[in-house]
Every structure is written in structure tokens, then in C-alpha cells.
């Protein structure tokens, strides 16, 4: 499933820790990720998106070639805006503040 990019490495490791596969737990974990917005695995939960935004904004300062990170951040910000988790003004401010539109 990792090779087909249905699950990420982190989820794979978590599943390997289990002695027996709990199908309900596996299905619930799959429901927490989705494919979309240009990202292979983007959490479905809003608080997860907010955590990713915070994490990626912090790492943006240290990144030498931030082009991919900026694309990922834009995808997360767009999703948060669509969900109403951030305002249009906050979305615009973050894009301008971190120079994400280039």
C-alpha cells in the first residue's frame, strides 16, 4: 500500500506494530488521510491541517529551496479557507507575509 501511495510510511509503521490487524482501526486511520490539493497525504481533520500549517511555516525559514514547501503550504491554506478555519484576510496575510504567491 505504501508503494501504491495509499498509505504513508508513518501509517505503515503504526500498522506494523499491531500483532493482529484490526480492520476497524485500519479503516479509521485511512479515513483520517485523503488525497487532494496536490498533496499525497493531507489530513482530513481541521486541527491536523492547522498543525501542518504551523509546522511548515516554521520550517519555511530554514528551507534552502522552499518551492515545494510553499506549494504544500498554499494547498493547506486553501483547504483551511475553504473549510472556514481561517478568514479570507488571514489567508491573504499569510500568503503575503511568507511570499507564497511566487
N, CA, C and O atoms as a MOPAC input file, in Angstrom:
PM7 MOZYME 1SCF
protein

 N      0.82000 1    -1.19000 1     0.00000 1
 C      0.00000 1     0.00000 1     0.00000 1
 C      0.86600 1     1.25600 1     0.00000 1
 O      0.46900 1     2.28800 1    -0.54200 1
 N      2.04000 1     1.17000 1     0.60300 1
 C      2.96100 1     2.31000 1     0.59400 1
 C      3.44800 1     2.55400 1    -0.82100 1
 O      3.50200 1     3.69900 1    -1.26900 1
 N      3.80800 1     1.48000 1    -1.53900 1
 C      4.29000 1     1.62100 1    -2.91100 1
 C      3.24000 1     2.24700 1    -3.81500 1
 O      3.57200 1     3.01200 1    -4.72100 1
 N      1.97300 1     1.92500 1    -3.57100 1
 C      0.89200 1     2.49100 1    -4.37100 1
 C      0.43600 1     3.83100 1    -3.81400 1
 O     -0.48600 1     4.45000 1    -4.34600 1
 N      1.08000 1     4.27600 1    -2.74500 1
 C      0.82900 1     5.57500 1    -2.11700 1
 C     -0.60200 1     5.71200 1    -1.58300 1
 O     -1.19200 1     6.79300 1    -1.58900 1
 N     -1.14000 1     4.56600 1    -1.11600 1
 C     -2.43800 1     4.58900 1    -0.46800 1
 C     -2.26500 1     5.00100 1     0.99300 1
 O     -3.11600 1     5.68400 1     1.56300 1
 N     -1.15000 1     4.57600 1     1.58800 1
 C     -0.82200 1     4.98200 1     2.95500 1
 C      0.59500 1     5.52400 1     2.96400 1
 O      1.39200 1     5.22300 1     2.07500 1
 N      0.90400 1     6.32800 1     3.97600 1
 C      2.26300 1     6.85900 1     4.07700 1
 C      3.10200 1     5.96800 1     4.98400 1
 O      2.58400 1     5.04600 1     5.61400 1
 N      4.37900 1     6.24500 1     5.04400 1
 C      5.32000 1     5.42400 1     5.81800 1
 C      4.97100 1     5.43200 1     7.30800 1
 O      5.09700 1     4.41000 1     7.98200 1
 N      4.54300 1     6.56400 1     7.81000 1
 C      4.18500 1     6.68800 1     9.22600 1
 C      3.02600 1     5.76200 1     9.58500 1
 O      3.06700 1     5.08300 1    10.61000 1
 N      2.00600 1     5.73500 1     8.75200 1
 C      0.85200 1     4.85800 1     8.98400 1
 C      1.27100 1     3.40000 1     8.85100 1
 O      0.79600 1     2.55000 1     9.60400 1
 N      2.14800 1     3.10300 1     7.90900 1
 C      2.64900 1     1.74100 1     7.73000 1
 C      3.34200 1     1.25700 1     8.99100 1
 O      3.09100 1     0.14400 1     9.45400 1
 N      4.21700 1     2.09500 1     9.55100 1
 C      4.93800 1     1.72500 1    10.77000 1
 C      3.97200 1     1.48300 1    11.93000 1
 O      4.15700 1     0.55400 1    12.71700 1
 N      2.95900 1     2.30900 1    12.02800 1
 C      1.97200 1     2.15600 1    13.08800 1
 C      1.21300 1     0.84100 1    12.94500 1
 O      0.93800 1     0.16300 1    13.93500 1
 N      0.88200 1     0.49000 1    11.72000 1
 C      0.15800 1    -0.76200 1    11.47600 1
 C      1.03100 1    -1.98600 1    11.74400 1
 O      0.53500 1    -3.01800 1    12.19600 1
 N      2.31800 1    -1.87400 1    11.46800 1
 C      3.22200 1    -2.99500 1    11.69400 1
 C      3.41600 1    -3.30000 1    13.18000 1
 O      3.80600 1    -4.41300 1    13.53300 1
 N      3.15600 1    -2.35000 1    14.03300 1
 C      3.28500 1    -2.55000 1    15.47600 1
 C      2.21100 1    -3.49300 1    16.01900 1
 O      2.39500 1    -4.12300 1    17.06100 1
 N      1.09800 1    -3.58400 1    15.30900 1
 C     -0.02300 1    -4.41000 1    15.73700 1
 C      0.26900 1    -5.88400 1    15.48800 1
 O      0.79700 1    -6.24600 1    14.43700 1
 N     -0.07800 1    -6.74800 1    16.46900 1
 C      0.10400 1    -8.18900 1    16.29400 1
 C     -0.92500 1    -8.75000 1    15.32600 1
 O     -0.60600 1    -9.59200 1    14.48600 1
 N     -2.15600 1    -8.28200 1    15.44900 1
 C     -3.22000 1    -8.68200 1    14.52800 1
 C     -3.82400 1    -7.40300 1    13.94900 1
 O     -3.97800 1    -6.39700 1    14.64200 1
 N     -4.15500 1    -7.46900 1    12.68900 1
 C     -4.71800 1    -6.30400 1    12.03100 1
 C     -6.15500 1    -6.09200 1    12.48300 1
 O     -7.01700 1    -6.94400 1    12.27000 1
 N     -6.39900 1    -4.96500 1    13.10000 1
 C     -7.74900 1    -4.57800 1    13.50000 1
 C     -8.32900 1    -3.77500 1    12.34100 1
 O     -7.97500 1    -2.61400 1    12.13900 1
 N     -9.21400 1    -4.40000 1    11.59200 1
 C     -9.74200 1    -3.79600 1    10.37800 1
 C    -10.45300 1    -2.47800 1    10.65300 1
 O    -10.32100 1    -1.53200 1     9.87500 1
 N    -11.20300 1    -2.40300 1    11.74600 1
 C    -11.89500 1    -1.15200 1    12.08000 1
 C    -10.90500 1    -0.02900 1    12.35100 1
 O    -11.10100 1     1.10200 1    11.90500 1
 N     -9.84100 1    -0.34400 1    13.08400 1
 C     -8.81300 1     0.66200 1    13.37600 1
 C     -8.12600 1     1.10100 1    12.08200 1
 O     -7.87100 1     2.28900 1    11.88400 1
 N     -7.82900 1     0.15000 1    11.21000 1
 C     -7.19100 1     0.45600 1     9.93800 1
 C     -8.07600 1     1.36300 1     9.08400 1
 O     -7.59100 1     2.32800 1     8.49400 1
 N     -9.35000 1     1.05900 1     9.01800 1
 C    -10.28600 1     1.87500 1     8.23700 1
 C    -10.37500 1     3.28000 1     8.81500 1
 O    -10.40100 1     4.25400 1     8.06300 1
 N    -10.42200 1     3.40000 1    10.14500 1
 C    -10.46600 1     4.72600 1    10.77600 1
 C     -9.21200 1     5.52700 1    10.48200 1
 O     -9.28900 1     6.73600 1    10.26700 1
 N     -8.05400 1     4.87000 1    10.46900 1
 C     -6.81200 1     5.56800 1    10.15900 1
 C     -6.79500 1     6.02300 1     8.69700 1
 O     -6.32000 1     7.11700 1     8.39000 1
 N     -7.30700 1     5.19100 1     7.80800 1
 C     -7.38200 1     5.58900 1     6.40000 1
 C     -8.31600 1     6.77000 1     6.20100 1
 O     -8.07800 1     7.61300 1     5.33600 1
 N     -9.36500 1     6.83700 1     6.98500 1
 C    -10.31400 1     7.93800 1     6.86100 1
 C     -9.70500 1     9.26900 1     7.29700 1
 O    -10.20700 1    10.33300 1     6.93500 1
 N     -8.62700 1     9.21100 1     8.07200 1
 C     -8.00300 1    10.44100 1     8.55300 1
 C     -7.08100 1    11.07400 1     7.52300 1
 O     -6.61400 1    12.19600 1     7.72300 1
 N     -6.81100 1    10.38100 1     6.43200 1
 C     -5.98100 1    10.95400 1     5.37300 1
 C     -6.76000 1    10.94500 1     4.07300 1
 O     -7.66400 1    10.13300 1     3.87500 1
 N     -6.39900 1    11.85000 1     3.20100 1
 C     -7.05100 1    11.88500 1     1.89700 1
 C     -6.04000 1    12.35100 1     0.86800 1
 O     -5.01200 1    12.94200 1     1.20100 1
 N     -6.34400 1    12.08100 1    -0.35800 1
 C     -5.50700 1    12.56200 1    -1.45500 1
 C     -6.19800 1    13.78500 1    -2.00800 1
 O     -7.40300 1    13.76000 1    -2.25800 1
 N     -5.45100 1    14.85400 1    -2.20000 1
 C     -6.06900 1    16.03900 1    -2.75900 1
 C     -5.21600 1    17.26500 1    -2.61000 1
 O     -4.20600 1    17.26200 1    -1.90500 1
 N     -5.63100 1    18.31300 1    -3.27900 1
 C     -4.95900 1    19.61100 1    -3.20200 1
 C     -3.47200 1    19.52200 1    -3.51300 1
 O     -2.68800 1    20.32700 1    -3.01300 1
 N     -3.07500 1    18.55300 1    -4.33300 1
 C     -1.67500 1    18.45700 1    -4.73700 1
 C     -0.78600 1    17.77200 1    -3.72300 1
 O      0.41800 1    17.65400 1    -3.95000 1
 N     -1.33500 1    17.31800 1    -2.61900 1
 C     -0.55300 1    16.62300 1    -1.60600 1
 C     -0.95400 1    15.16200 1    -1.58900 1
 O     -2.13400 1    14.83500 1    -1.71500 1
 N      0.01500 1    14.29200 1    -1.43700 1
 C     -0.29000 1    12.87000 1    -1.44100 1
 C     -1.11100 1    12.48600 1    -0.21500 1
 O     -2.08300 1    11.74000 1    -0.33300 1
 N     -0.73300 1    12.98300 1     0.95400 1
 C     -1.47900 1    12.68300 1     2.16200 1
 C     -1.71400 1    13.97000 1     2.93000 1
 O     -0.78600 1    14.59000 1     3.44800 1
 N     -2.95100 1    14.34400 1     2.98600 1
 C     -3.33700 1    15.55900 1     3.68500 1
 C     -4.40200 1    15.16500 1     4.69200 1
 O     -5.42300 1    14.58100 1     4.32900 1
 N     -4.16700 1    15.47900 1     5.94000 1
 C     -5.11500 1    15.08300 1     6.96400 1
 C     -6.50800 1    15.60800 1     6.65800 1
 O     -6.66000 1    16.69800 1     6.10500 1
 N     -7.50600 1    14.84500 1     7.01100 1
 C     -8.89200 1    15.25600 1     6.78000 1
 C     -9.39600 1    16.13900 1     7.90900 1
 O    -10.39200 1    16.84500 1     7.75100 1
 N     -8.71300 1    16.10300 1     9.04600 1
 C     -9.17200 1    16.83600 1    10.22200 1
 C     -8.60700 1    18.25500 1    10.22200 1
 O     -7.43100 1    18.47000 1     9.93100 1
 N     -9.45900 1    19.20500 1    10.55000 1
 C     -9.05400 1    20.61300 1    10.51400 1
 C     -7.90000 1    20.89200 1    11.47000 1
 O     -6.97500 1    21.62700 1    11.12300 1
 N     -7.94200 1    20.31800 1    12.66400 1
 C     -6.83200 1    20.58800 1    13.60600 1
 C     -5.51400 1    20.02400 1    13.06600 1
 O     -4.44500 1    20.56200 1    13.35300 1
 N     -5.58800 1    18.95100 1    12.29300 1
 C     -4.38600 1    18.41100 1    11.66900 1
 C     -3.82400 1    19.35200 1    10.61200 1
 O     -2.61000 1    19.50400 1    10.47600 1
 N     -4.73400 1    19.98500 1     9.86300 1
 C     -4.30600 1    20.97600 1     8.86900 1
 C     -3.67800 1    22.18800 1     9.55100 1
 O     -2.67300 1    22.72300 1     9.08100 1
 N     -4.27000 1    22.61300 1    10.65200 1
 C     -3.71000 1    23.75400 1    11.39500 1
 C     -2.32600 1    23.41200 1    11.93900 1
 O     -1.43300 1    24.26000 1    11.94600 1
 N     -2.14400 1    22.16800 1    12.39400 1
 C     -0.82200 1    21.73000 1    12.86700 1
 C      0.19700 1    21.72400 1    11.73000 1
 O      1.33100 1    22.16900 1    11.90400 1
 N     -0.21500 1    21.21300 1    10.55600 1
 C      0.68400 1    21.19100 1     9.39400 1
 C      1.07200 1    22.61000 1     8.98900 1
 O      2.23100 1    22.88200 1     8.67400 1
 N      0.09000 1    23.51000 1     8.99900 1
 C      0.37200 1    24.90800 1     8.64200 1
 C      1.42800 1    25.47500 1     9.58100 1
 O      2.39600 1    26.09200 1     9.13700 1
 N      1.24100 1    25.26800 1    10.85400 1
 C      2.18400 1    25.78100 1    11.85500 1
 C      3.57900 1    25.16700 1    11.65900 1
 O      4.58600 1    25.87400 1    11.68000 1
 N      3.62000 1    23.86200 1    11.47100 1
 C      4.88900 1    23.14500 1    11.29200 1
 C      5.61300 1    23.61300 1    10.03300 1
 O      6.81600 1    23.87200 1    10.06600 1
 N      4.88400 1    23.72100 1     8.92500 1
 C      5.51400 1    24.09500 1     7.66200 1
 C      5.89700 1    25.56100 1     7.63500 1
 O      6.89900 1    25.90800 1     7.01000 1
 N      5.14400 1    26.43600 1     8.28600 1
 C      5.53500 1    27.84100 1     8.35300 1
 C      6.83000 1    27.99600 1     9.13100 1
 O      7.68600 1    28.80400 1     8.77200 1
 N      6.97100 1    27.21500 1    10.20200 1
 C      8.20400 1    27.26300 1    10.99300 1
 C      9.39400 1    26.74300 1    10.18800 1
 O     10.48000 1    27.31800 1    10.25800 1
 N      9.20900 1    25.67500 1     9.43500 1
 C     10.31900 1    25.10400 1     8.68100 1
 C     10.63300 1    25.88800 1     7.40300 1
 O     11.69500 1    25.70800 1     6.80700 1
 N      9.71600 1    26.75000 1     6.99000 1
 C      9.93400 1    27.55100 1     5.78300 1
 C     11.15800 1    28.44800 1     5.93400 1
 O     11.87700 1    28.68400 1     4.96300 1
 N     11.39800 1    28.94500 1     7.13500 1
 C     12.53800 1    29.83200 1     7.38500 1
 C     13.87300 1    29.10900 1     7.21900 1
 O     14.87600 1    29.72200 1     6.85200 1
 N     13.88100 1    27.80100 1     7.49100 1
 C     15.12100 1    27.03300 1     7.44200 1
 C     15.35700 1    26.37900 1     6.07900 1
 O     16.46600 1    25.93100 1     5.78500 1
 N     14.33800 1    26.32700 1     5.27100 1
 C     14.39900 1    25.64000 1     3.98100 1
 C     15.26100 1    26.42500 1     2.99100 1
 O     15.09400 1    27.63500 1     2.83600 1
 N     16.17700 1    25.73100 1     2.32800 1
 C     17.03800 1    26.38900 1     1.34100 1
 C     16.33000 1    26.53400 1    -0.00300 1
 O     16.50700 1    27.53300 1    -0.70000 1
 N     15.54200 1    25.55100 1    -0.35500 1
 C     14.78600 1    25.59500 1    -1.61300 1
 C     13.31100 1    25.37100 1    -1.27100 1
 O     12.82400 1    24.24400 1    -1.35700 1
 N     12.60700 1    26.41800 1    -0.89000 1
 C     11.26400 1    26.25400 1    -0.33700 1
 C     10.13000 1    26.12800 1    -1.35800 1
 O      8.96100 1    26.20700 1    -0.98100 1
 N     10.44600 1    25.93700 1    -2.62300 1
 C      9.39800 1    25.94000 1    -3.64500 1
 C      8.30900 1    24.89200 1    -3.36200 1
 O      7.12300 1    25.22300 1    -3.36800 1
 N      8.69900 1    23.64200 1    -3.11700 1
 C      7.71200 1    22.58400 1    -2.84600 1
 C      6.98100 1    22.84600 1    -1.54500 1
 O      5.77100 1    22.63600 1    -1.45400 1
 N      7.69900 1    23.29800 1    -0.55000 1
 C      7.07600 1    23.60600 1     0.73800 1
 C      6.04900 1    24.72300 1     0.58400 1
 O      4.98400 1    24.67700 1     1.20000 1
 N      6.35800 1    25.71800 1    -0.22900 1
 C      5.40600 1    26.80100 1    -0.47400 1
 C      4.14700 1    26.28400 1    -1.16700 1
 O      3.03700 1    26.71400 1    -0.85300 1
 N      4.32500 1    25.36400 1    -2.10700 1
 C      3.15300 1    24.76500 1    -2.78300 1
 C      2.29900 1    23.99700 1    -1.78000 1
 O      1.07100 1    24.08900 1    -1.80400 1
 N      2.94500 1    23.24400 1    -0.90600 1
 C      2.22100 1    22.49500 1     0.11900 1
 C      1.47600 1    23.43400 1     1.06000 1
 O      0.32300 1    23.19000 1     1.41600 1
 N      2.14200 1    24.49900 1     1.45300 1
 C      1.51400 1    25.48100 1     2.34100 1
 C      0.29900 1    26.13100 1     1.68900 1
 O     -0.73100 1    26.32600 1     2.33500 1
 N      0.42400 1    26.46000 1     0.42100 1
 C     -0.71200 1    27.04500 1    -0.29800 1
 C     -1.89300 1    26.08400 1    -0.31700 1
 O     -3.03900 1    26.49900 1    -0.15000 1
 N     -1.61200 1    24.79400 1    -0.51900 1
 C     -2.68100 1    23.78800 1    -0.53000 1
 C     -3.37500 1    23.72100 1     0.82300 1
 O     -4.60100 1    23.64500 1     0.89600 1
 N     -2.58800 1    23.75000 1     1.88900 1
 C     -3.16200 1    23.70300 1     3.24300 1
 C     -3.95300 1    24.97400 1     3.52800 1
 O     -5.06200 1    24.90700 1     4.05700 1
 N     -3.39200 1    26.12600 1     3.18400 1
 C     -4.10700 1    27.38900 1     3.42200 1
 C     -5.41100 1    27.45300 1     2.62900 1
 O     -6.43100 1    27.90900 1     3.14500 1
 N     -5.37900 1    27.00000 1     1.38700 1
 C     -6.59800 1    26.98300 1     0.57900 1
 C     -7.65400 1    26.07100 1     1.18800 1
 O     -8.83700 1    26.41000 1     1.21100 1
 N     -7.22400 1    24.91400 1     1.68000 1
 C     -8.16300 1    23.97600 1     2.30100 1
 C     -8.73900 1    24.55900 1     3.59100 1
 O     -9.93500 1    24.42900 1     3.85400 1
 N     -7.89400 1    25.19900 1     4.38800 1
 C     -8.37500 1    25.82900 1     5.63100 1
 C     -9.36100 1    26.96000 1     5.33100 1
 O    -10.35100 1    27.13300 1     6.04100 1
 N     -9.08700 1    27.71200 1     4.29700 1
 C    -10.00200 1    28.78500 1     3.88900 1
 C    -11.34000 1    28.20200 1     3.44300 1
 O    -12.40400 1    28.69500 1     3.81800 1
 N    -11.26800 1    27.15700 1     2.64700 1
 C    -12.48300 1    26.52300 1     2.15800 1
 C    -13.33000 1    25.97600 1     3.31000 1
 O    -14.55900 1    26.01800 1     3.25300 1
 N    -12.67900 1    25.46700 1     4.34700 1
 C    -13.39500 1    24.91200 1     5.49700 1
 C    -13.86300 1    25.99500 1     6.47300 1
 O    -14.62500 1    25.71300 1     7.39800 1
 N    -13.40900 1    27.22300 1     6.26700 1
 C    -13.78800 1    28.30700 1     7.16000 1
 C    -12.97100 1    28.33200 1     8.44400 1
 O    -13.35300 1    28.98700 1     9.41400 1
 N    -11.84300 1    27.62000 1     8.45200 1
 C    -10.98500 1    27.57000 1     9.63800 1
 C    -10.11800 1    28.82000 1     9.76100 1
 O     -9.67500 1    29.16900 1    10.85600 1
 N     -9.87900 1    29.49100 1     8.63700 1
 C     -9.18400 1    30.77500 1     8.64700 1
 C     -9.99500 1    31.74500 1     7.79800 1
 O    -10.72700 1    31.34300 1     6.89400 1
 N     -9.85100 1    33.00600 1     8.10300 1
 C    -10.58800 1    34.03000 1     7.35500 1
 C     -9.87400 1    34.32800 1     6.03500 1
 O     -8.70700 1    33.98400 1     5.84700 1
 N    -10.59200 1    34.96300 1     5.14700 1
 C    -10.00500 1    35.36700 1     3.86300 1
 C     -8.83800 1    36.32900 1     4.09900 1
 O     -7.82500 1    36.27300 1     3.40100 1
 N     -8.99100 1    37.20600 1     5.08400 1
 C     -7.92300 1    38.16100 1     5.39000 1
 C     -6.68100 1    37.44700 1     5.93200 1
 O     -5.55700 1    37.76900 1     5.54700 1
 N     -6.89400 1    36.47100 1     6.83100 1
 C     -5.76100 1    35.72000 1     7.37300 1
 C     -5.05800 1    34.94200 1     6.24900 1
 O     -3.83000 1    34.87400 1     6.20800 1
 N     -5.83800 1    34.36900 1     5.35700 1
 C     -5.29900 1    33.64700 1     4.20000 1
 C     -4.42000 1    34.57500 1     3.36200 1
 O     -3.29200 1    34.23300 1     3.00900 1
 N     -4.95300 1    35.74500 1     3.05500 1
 C     -4.22200 1    36.72900 1     2.25400 1
 C     -2.96100 1    37.20100 1     2.97500 1
 O     -1.89700 1    37.31100 1     2.36500 1
 N     -3.08300 1    37.48100 1     4.27800 1
 C     -1.94200 1    37.95700 1     5.06000 1
 C     -0.81600 1    36.92300 1     5.10600 1
 O      0.35500 1    37.27200 1     4.96300 1
 N     -1.16700 1    35.66800 1     5.30200 1
 C     -0.14400 1    34.62000 1     5.36100 1
 C      0.56500 1    34.46300 1     4.01300 1
 O      1.77900 1    34.26100 1     3.96600 1
 N     -0.18300 1    34.55600 1     2.93700 1
 C      0.42000 1    34.46300 1     1.60800 1
 C      1.40300 1    35.60500 1     1.38400 1
 O      2.51300 1    35.39000 1     0.89700 1
 N      0.99400 1    36.81600 1     1.73900 1
 C      1.87700 1    37.97300 1     1.56300 1
 C      3.06400 1    37.93100 1     2.51800 1
 O      4.19900 1    38.19200 1     2.11900 1
 N      2.80100 1    37.60400 1     3.77100 1
 C      3.84800 1    37.59500 1     4.79800 1
 C      4.96000 1    36.58800 1     4.49000 1
 O      6.13300 1    36.85000 1     4.75700 1
 N      4.58700 1    35.44400 1     3.93200 1
 C      5.56600 1    34.39300 1     3.67000 1
 C      5.90500 1    34.25600 1     2.19300 1
 O      6.55900 1    33.29700 1     1.78400 1
 N      5.45200 1    35.22600 1     1.39200 1
 C      5.80200 1    35.28200 1    -0.01900 1
 C      5.44700 1    33.97100 1    -0.73300 1
 O      6.26400 1    33.41500 1    -1.46600 1
 N      4.22400 1    33.48900 1    -0.51000 1
 C      3.80700 1    32.19900 1    -1.04900 1
 C      3.26700 1    32.27800 1    -2.46200 1
 O      3.09800 1    31.24600 1    -3.11000 1
 N      2.99600 1    33.45100 1    -2.94800 1
 C      2.39200 1    33.56500 1    -4.27500 1
 C      3.40600 1    33.51300 1    -5.41000 1
 O      3.03600 1    33.66400 1    -6.57400 1
 N      4.65600 1    33.30500 1    -5.09300 1
 C      5.69200 1    33.24300 1    -6.13800 1
 C      6.17600 1    31.85200 1    -6.34900 1
 O      7.04500 1    31.62100 1    -7.18900 1

